[in-house]
Amino acid sequence: MKPRTIETTLYALSDTPPQPRERRDDERHLTLFRVGALVVGDHRELCLIKNISAGGMLIRAYRAMTTGTRVAIELKRGETVRGKVSWVRDSNVGVAFDAPIDILDLLTPGNDSPRPRMPRIAIRCIASVRQGAMARSLYTRDVSQGGIKIESLHSFVIGEGVTVLLPGMQAEPGVVCWHDSGCYGISFNRVLALGHLVSWLQQQRDEMRQAS
């Protein structure tokens, strides 16, 4: 049986609100999306946060929504972000924030806050993936404390050991754990320290802003 990928809320450093996704949800993907509260006028109900960037988010709503509607989304730690609906596709809704938020601040829990589930952060950079004596430079899709998603036309064997080197980080050994639509998921052999990962993401964000 082909293993199913586990799809979680995706965080992005970009200021651009998320756009509609090309691929529809299907049963091959197990979902563990972050839960939020959608507030429209006097109505408050739960929603699933699929994708969140500094400029907006993509949610799954459980009520009919229309473009231009003013909304507020309450996050698990009590933060509230406000904006308006920018697009609607089936139950998926795009929300553009009134003002950009600090994504990296959401990833760092307070002293008395529970440590969040390993979030996935969308990051586009070159990673060196070494398999034995062969090293390949491949584009990344996202990274978390527990692993990384890469694009590759080269075939990797599920269960195969590899070593991943990201720019500015030490090499991390891991295992190829899934493949889907030209992408591979690699699980690190150890969990990266959250503070170290956030510091690296801050550096990547600063370099991205300087280049734009």
C-alpha positions, 0 to 999 in steps of 0.5 A, spaced: 500 500 500 502 506 498 503 511 504 499 517 504 502 524 506 500 527 512 498 534 510 498 540 515 498 547 516 503 551 511 506 557 514 509 562 508 514 568 509 511 571 503 507 578 504 502 575 499 496 572 501 495 565 499 492 563 492 487 558 490 490 551 490 491 547 483 490 540 487 483 538 490 483 535 497 483 527 496 483 521 500 490 520 499 492 526 504 491 525 511 490 532 514 492 535 521 490 542 519 490 548 525 484 550 528 481 557 528 475 561 530 472 564 524 468 571 526 463 574 521 459 579 524 456 576 530 457 569 528 463 565 531 465 558 528 470 553 527 475 553 521 481 549 519 487 553 517 490 550 511 495 556 509 498 562 512 502 567 510 504 574 513 499 577 508 493 572 509 491 565 509 487 560 506 482 557 510 476 551 510 470 554 512 463 551 514 459 556 512 457 560 505 462 566 504 462 571 499 468 575 496 469 582 500 466 580 506 469 582 513 472 577 517 476 576 523 480 569 525 482 567 532 488 563 533 489 558 538 494 562 542 488 568 542 491 572 537 486 575 532 487 577 525 482 581 521 481 582 513 476 580 508 475 575 503 479 575 497 476 569 493 472 563 494 473 556 491 468 551 494 469 550 501 476 554 501 476 561 502 482 566 501 483 572 506 487 578 505 489 581 512 488 588 513 496 589 515 501 584 515 503 579 521 509 576 523 509 569 521 515 567 525 512 570 532 507 565 531 512 559 531 515 561 537 511 559 544 511 564 550 514 561 556 507 558 559 504 556 552 504 549 549 510 547 544 506 547 537 506 541 533 512 541 528 509 546 523 511 546 516 514 553 513 514 554 505 521 556 503 524 556 496 532 555 496 537 550 494 538 544 498 544 539 497 541 532 498 547 526 499 545 519 497 552 515 498 557 518 494 552 522 490 550 529 492 544 533 488 542 540 488 534 540 489 529 545 490 525 545 497 518 546 498 517 547 505 521 545 512 519 543 519 523 541 525 522 534 523 523 534 516 523 537 509 519 537 502 524 537 496 522 537 488 526 532 484 526 528 477 531 523 480 527 517 483 529 516 491 527 509 494 522 510 500 526 508 506 533 510 503 537 514 508 540 521 505 543 527 508 540 534 507 545 540 507 541 547 507 545 553 506 547 556 513 545 549 517 549 543 518 548 537 515 542 533 517 541 525 516 534 523 514 530 518 511 526 518 505 519 517 507 514 519 501 513 521 494 508 524 491 507 528 484 514 530 483 516 531 490 519 527 496 518 528 504 525 526 508 524 525 515 530 528 519 533 523 524 533 528 530 528 534 531 531 540 530 531 545 535 525 550 534 529 556 536 535 554 531 530 553 526 526 560 527 533 563 527 535 560 520 528 562 517 529 569 520 535 570 516 532 567 510 526 572 510 531 578 511 535 575 505 529 574 501 526 582 503 533 584 501 533 581 494 526 584 492 
